[in-house]
Amino acid sequence: MDKPHPDQGAAIRVQALELAGATYYARGQVYAQDGHVVLDIVRSDGVIATVSGTQDYHVQLRWKQGGLEGECDCLLGQDGQFCKHQVAVALVWSGAADSGTSAPATRGKRGQNSKAAPSAAESDEGMLHTWLARQDAEVLGSLVLRLAQRDPDLWRQLLARARFASSQPADWRKAAGDLIGRKRFLDYRASRIYARRLDTLAELLREATRQDSAAALALADYALQRLIPIYAESDDSSGTLGDALAGIGALYRAAALAAGPDPDAFAKAWLKLRLIDQWQLQGPLQDYAGVLGRRGLDRLEALTQQQLDALPPPPTGRFDYDTNSSQRHALDALLKELAALGGDVESLLARKAKAVANPWDYLELAQLCSQHGRERQSIDWLERGCKAHPDDTRLLNAMAQSYASEGFAEDALQLRWRAFVARPEESAYLALRDAATALNAWDDWRTRAMTHLDEHPKGFLRILADLKINLLLAEGETAQAWHIAGQTTLALTTWARLQPHVEVLDPEGALRICRTLVQGSADRTHRQGYEEAIGWLKRMAALHRKQGSQQEFADYMKSLRQTYRAKRSFIAMLDAMGS
């Protein structure tokens, strides 16, 4: 794990700014300057601190693989944001308080000196390591026991380790069950704590695989069967718990490869787990092909088909809800994986052909045929789909691609035209251009496409202008796009795409676009909008510097502060940016 050292202090502060944004960073600076931070525990790779605000908040920061990670028990921190409390701790920990870079040296609210990360980390950790090395086993055991009695989570982890060490493989499940606990809802903070507990479970599974791989496989299966329902009801906004469960899934695969279980029995157990594992924590079927072998794969295919056949038919009413849709989808997806591994493709295609009902069904059948080298059947399903759903652009484009691959360029061009008429958008226009260019006919088809756009109803005019400009930009026709832009009102996204192209063509026009984008972004009155406005202001500043008109930009910034004086968050971001 990477250790912060003096020349990384600036990197920590830069990352804190990127994670928190200018507003929360500025507030965190104030907390650091006013001595609200006490570093309770400083290690070489992280820090635990208390920040006093409306109440005491507990913050943990880590320097991991060259990046800053943090958590705080305030409301913003629990929501996964890098809050002002974390910023304040980062500033003090990085040595900013002592160096004067972002905050003067401070004293914590408890009268303790705030510690700079590098020297304090080395002294604290080294001192503790030296002291522990001098203690005998009885003293250390007594100390750990007292600490565990005060910390239920530590107690649970130590007890699981003790049970695992003194039990036979048949009793390992008890140790794992103690760590997993009962099914319950885990909020954001609790899920992060729970994920750390699973690190112990992972260690036990690794040790189990070394001792008895068959027992380890049964233990990993049991653990995932228990953990997946817990994960389904947890707030894992940070992704920490999901990462921990993915690690357990990897250990399940490792145990299966090491154990070489009976293919029939493993196929049954694997399917049971797969049907509750909507995140596929156990990994794709392909990872188990060697374990299952042909016998196991055939057994798995038979079991999957049996379960699919046992489901009641899906409701036929347009607004009826299929209560078995998720299981039906999981079983269907598994049959496709099995077909890719040499399963019964004919049965799969026949079953799907019976249920064809919408454009996606035709497209899926075509894709399956293509995946298994049945190109003629693939085109046949696409043709049938286009006949049944003549305006579905997915089918039209797929069939155009197939026709082009088979050498039917003119037929492909006609299909691209139908797709453009059905949905006149940039991707359809560019696909039409490529198809027409292949026949040296783009000039005529380009005129036809633009004429078609001009003939749309009046209610389409605003969207038409945006679309035309985007199409022209995609072709490199900046001057024509800029000419159209001067005659109409455009969406902010179109102005944003146009602006970089106009900088060379018309610098003054590019500045006008920037002002439009700054106002439009700031008027959204939320952080993302403000950040976008700051980005365009930085672009404006660079343009003004090129033109030698810095005073004009300074005057604009003054007027901007006056216009948005009530938006304190935006003003703070302007102040952080400077003029």
Summary of the structure (lengths in Angstrom):
residues: 579
radius of gyration: 31.5
end to end distance: 39.8
largest distance: 90.2
contacts: 1794
relative contact order: 0.04
helix: 71%
strand: 6%
